[in-house]
């Protein structure tokens, strides 16, 4: 049987309660809907079956920090996080339209991503990766830094500097 951490259990309870509340709002009835964990699991489980585990997320974040130049995807994730960090110094939350324009410069792809669609798709892809890793959060057209992102960015910048000088 799987063992869950206290944080995982709290998150699971939160999701279960949100699903239950949503069901009550969607099924407008005067009689009370009985709490049915199997029914809630039938709704919840398909939503999260393709998500990364916490261990996988931590492993990937460590990999990004350890060698941000390893691949174009790793560098793209690192760059999107740094771009949001930089833009957040001027306005917070960062609006997606600002991030799309700035990210093409920051990633060094301004001449490769010539069309608005290319810039949009690349920004969306890398910001989704960073969101999946818990480095960024998105709501509507706004992008937010997560609490762990600040230390991640500092470690990332330090590691990039060391790589650049050959350490």
TORKOL-4160 file (C-alpha; in steps of 0.2 Angstrom, whole numbers, padded with zeros to 4 digits, m for minus):
167
<pt num="1" X="0000" Y="0000" Z="0000"/>
<pt num="2" X="0006" Y="0018" Z="m0004"/>
<pt num="3" X="0011" Y="0029" Z="0010"/>
<pt num="4" X="0007" Y="0047" Z="0008"/>
<pt num="5" X="0015" Y="0062" Z="0017"/>
<pt num="6" X="0004" Y="0074" Z="0027"/>
<pt num="7" X="0005" Y="0087" Z="0014"/>
<pt num="8" X="m0001" Y="0075" Z="0000"/>
<pt num="9" X="m0015" Y="0070" Z="0011"/>
<pt num="10" X="m0020" Y="0088" Z="0014"/>
<pt num="11" X="m0019" Y="0091" Z="m0005"/>
<pt num="12" X="m0030" Y="0076" Z="m0008"/>
<pt num="13" X="m0043" Y="0081" Z="0005"/>
<pt num="14" X="m0043" Y="0099" Z="m0003"/>
<pt num="15" X="m0046" Y="0092" Z="m0020"/>
<pt num="16" X="m0059" Y="0080" Z="m0014"/>
<pt num="17" X="m0068" Y="0094" Z="m0005"/>
<pt num="18" X="m0067" Y="0105" Z="m0020"/>
<pt num="19" X="m0075" Y="0091" Z="m0031"/>
<pt num="20" X="m0088" Y="0088" Z="m0019"/>
<pt num="21" X="m0093" Y="0107" Z="m0018"/>
<pt num="22" X="m0093" Y="0108" Z="m0037"/>
<pt num="23" X="m0104" Y="0093" Z="m0038"/>
<pt num="24" X="m0116" Y="0101" Z="m0026"/>
<pt num="25" X="m0116" Y="0117" Z="m0036"/>
<pt num="26" X="m0118" Y="0109" Z="m0053"/>
<pt num="27" X="m0132" Y="0097" Z="m0047"/>
<pt num="28" X="m0145" Y="0109" Z="m0040"/>
<pt num="29" X="m0156" Y="0099" Z="m0029"/>
<pt num="30" X="m0165" Y="0102" Z="m0013"/>
<pt num="31" X="m0159" Y="0085" Z="m0005"/>
<pt num="32" X="m0142" Y="0083" Z="0002"/>
<pt num="33" X="m0129" Y="0074" Z="m0009"/>
<pt num="34" X="m0121" Y="0060" Z="0001"/>
<pt num="35" X="m0102" Y="0061" Z="0002"/>
<pt num="36" X="m0096" Y="0046" Z="m0009"/>
<pt num="37" X="m0077" Y="0045" Z="m0009"/>
<pt num="38" X="m0078" Y="0032" Z="m0024"/>
<pt num="39" X="m0088" Y="0044" Z="m0034"/>
<pt num="40" X="m0076" Y="0058" Z="m0030"/>
<pt num="41" X="m0061" Y="0047" Z="m0034"/>
<pt num="42" X="m0069" Y="0043" Z="m0051"/>
<pt num="43" X="m0069" Y="0062" Z="m0055"/>
<pt num="44" X="m0052" Y="0066" Z="m0047"/>
<pt num="45" X="m0041" Y="0052" Z="m0053"/>
<pt num="46" X="m0042" Y="0055" Z="m0071"/>
<pt num="47" X="m0038" Y="0073" Z="m0068"/>
<pt num="48" X="m0021" Y="0069" Z="m0060"/>
<pt num="49" X="m0015" Y="0052" Z="m0068"/>
<pt num="50" X="m0003" Y="0061" Z="m0079"/>
<pt num="51" X="0004" Y="0073" Z="m0066"/>
<pt num="52" X="0022" Y="0072" Z="m0059"/>
<pt num="53" X="0025" Y="0065" Z="m0042"/>
<pt num="54" X="0034" Y="0076" Z="m0029"/>
<pt num="55" X="0049" Y="0066" Z="m0030"/>
<pt num="56" X="0049" Y="0068" Z="m0049"/>
<pt num="57" X="0047" Y="0086" Z="m0048"/>
<pt num="58" X="0062" Y="0088" Z="m0036"/>
<pt num="59" X="0073" Y="0077" Z="m0047"/>
<pt num="60" X="0069" Y="0088" Z="m0062"/>
<pt num="61" X="0072" Y="0104" Z="m0053"/>
<pt num="62" X="0088" Y="0098" Z="m0046"/>
<pt num="63" X="0093" Y="0093" Z="m0064"/>
<pt num="64" X="0088" Y="0110" Z="m0071"/>
<pt num="65" X="0099" Y="0119" Z="m0058"/>
<pt num="66" X="0114" Y="0107" Z="m0059"/>
<pt num="67" X="0116" Y="0109" Z="m0078"/>
<pt num="68" X="0105" Y="0122" Z="m0086"/>
<pt num="69" X="0114" Y="0121" Z="m0102"/>
<pt num="70" X="0111" Y="0102" Z="m0104"/>
<pt num="71" X="0098" Y="0104" Z="m0117"/>
<pt num="72" X="0087" Y="0117" Z="m0126"/>
<pt num="73" X="0072" Y="0111" Z="m0115"/>
<pt num="74" X="0081" Y="0113" Z="m0099"/>
<pt num="75" X="0088" Y="0130" Z="m0104"/>
<pt num="76" X="0071" Y="0135" Z="m0110"/>
<pt num="77" X="0064" Y="0131" Z="m0092"/>
<pt num="78" X="0078" Y="0140" Z="m0084"/>
<pt num="79" X="0076" Y="0155" Z="m0095"/>
<pt num="80" X="0057" Y="0156" Z="m0093"/>
<pt num="81" X="0059" Y="0156" Z="m0074"/>
<pt num="82" X="0073" Y="0170" Z="m0075"/>
<pt num="83" X="0062" Y="0180" Z="m0087"/>
<pt num="84" X="0047" Y="0180" Z="m0075"/>
<pt num="85" X="0059" Y="0184" Z="m0061"/>
<pt num="86" X="0066" Y="0199" Z="m0071"/>
<pt num="87" X="0050" Y="0206" Z="m0076"/>
<pt num="88" X="0042" Y="0205" Z="m0059"/>
<pt num="89" X="0054" Y="0218" Z="m0054"/>
<pt num="90" X="0044" Y="0230" Z="m0064"/>
<pt num="91" X="0026" Y="0224" Z="m0062"/>
<pt num="92" X="0018" Y="0210" Z="m0053"/>
<pt num="93" X="0010" Y="0199" Z="m0057"/>
<pt num="94" X="0018" Y="0197" Z="m0074"/>
<pt num="95" X="0006" Y="0199" Z="m0088"/>
<pt num="96" X="0008" Y="0185" Z="m0101"/>
<pt num="97" X="0009" Y="0198" Z="m0116"/>
<pt num="98" X="0024" Y="0205" Z="m0108"/>
<pt num="99" X="0032" Y="0188" Z="m0105"/>
<pt num="100" X="0029" Y="0183" Z="m0123"/>
<pt num="101" X="0038" Y="0198" Z="m0130"/>
<pt num="102" X="0052" Y="0198" Z="m0117"/>
<pt num="103" X="0055" Y="0179" Z="m0117"/>
<pt num="104" X="0060" Y="0179" Z="m0135"/>
<pt num="105" X="0074" Y="0191" Z="m0131"/>
<pt num="106" X="0079" Y="0183" Z="m0115"/>
<pt num="107" X="0080" Y="0166" Z="m0122"/>
<pt num="108" X="0091" Y="0172" Z="m0137"/>
<pt num="109" X="0078" Y="0167" Z="m0149"/>
<pt num="110" X="0071" Y="0183" Z="m0156"/>
<pt num="111" X="0077" Y="0180" Z="m0174"/>
<pt num="112" X="0071" Y="0161" Z="m0173"/>
<pt num="113" X="0054" Y="0165" Z="m0166"/>
<pt num="114" X="0049" Y="0178" Z="m0179"/>
<pt num="115" X="0030" Y="0176" Z="m0179"/>
<pt num="116" X="0019" Y="0181" Z="m0164"/>
<pt num="117" X="0012" Y="0163" Z="m0165"/>
<pt num="118" X="0030" Y="0155" Z="m0163"/>
<pt num="119" X="0034" Y="0167" Z="m0148"/>
<pt num="120" X="0017" Y="0163" Z="m0140"/>
<pt num="121" X="0019" Y="0144" Z="m0142"/>
<pt num="122" X="0036" Y="0144" Z="m0135"/>
<pt num="123" X="0032" Y="0155" Z="m0120"/>
<pt num="124" X="0017" Y="0145" Z="m0117"/>
<pt num="125" X="0026" Y="0128" Z="m0118"/>
<pt num="126" X="0040" Y="0133" Z="m0107"/>
<pt num="127" X="0029" Y="0142" Z="m0094"/>
<pt num="128" X="0018" Y="0126" Z="m0093"/>
<pt num="129" X="0034" Y="0116" Z="m0090"/>
<pt num="130" X="0039" Y="0128" Z="m0076"/>
<pt num="131" X="0022" Y="0127" Z="m0069"/>
<pt num="132" X="0022" Y="0108" Z="m0068"/>
<pt num="133" X="0038" Y="0109" Z="m0059"/>
<pt num="134" X="0030" Y="0121" Z="m0046"/>
<pt num="135" X="0042" Y="0136" Z="m0051"/>
<pt num="136" X="0028" Y="0147" Z="m0058"/>
<pt num="137" X="0010" Y="0149" Z="m0056"/>
<pt num="138" X="m0003" Y="0155" Z="m0068"/>
<pt num="139" X="m0020" Y="0162" Z="m0067"/>
<pt num="140" X="m0029" Y="0169" Z="m0082"/>
<pt num="141" X="m0016" Y="0180" Z="m0091"/>
<pt num="142" X="m0005" Y="0182" Z="m0076"/>
<pt num="143" X="0011" Y="0173" Z="m0071"/>
<pt num="144" X="0016" Y="0172" Z="m0053"/>
<pt num="145" X="0032" Y="0168" Z="m0044"/>
<pt num="146" X="0030" Y="0153" Z="m0032"/>
<pt num="147" X="0039" Y="0154" Z="m0015"/>
<pt num="148" X="0052" Y="0142" Z="m0019"/>
<pt num="149" X="0056" Y="0150" Z="m0036"/>
<pt num="150" X="0067" Y="0164" Z="m0028"/>
<pt num="151" X="0079" Y="0152" Z="m0020"/>
<pt num="152" X="0078" Y="0142" Z="m0036"/>
<pt num="153" X="0083" Y="0157" Z="m0047"/>
<pt num="154" X="0098" Y="0161" Z="m0036"/>
<pt num="155" X="0104" Y="0144" Z="m0036"/>
<pt num="156" X="0101" Y="0143" Z="m0055"/>
<pt num="157" X="0111" Y="0160" Z="m0058"/>
<pt num="158" X="0125" Y="0154" Z="m0047"/>
<pt num="159" X="0126" Y="0137" Z="m0057"/>
<pt num="160" X="0125" Y="0146" Z="m0074"/>
<pt num="161" X="0139" Y="0158" Z="m0069"/>
<pt num="162" X="0150" Y="0143" Z="m0063"/>
<pt num="163" X="0147" Y="0134" Z="m0079"/>
<pt num="164" X="0152" Y="0149" Z="m0089"/>
<pt num="165" X="0169" Y="0151" Z="m0081"/>
<pt num="166" X="0172" Y="0133" Z="m0082"/>
<pt num="167" X="0170" Y="0127" Z="m0064"/>
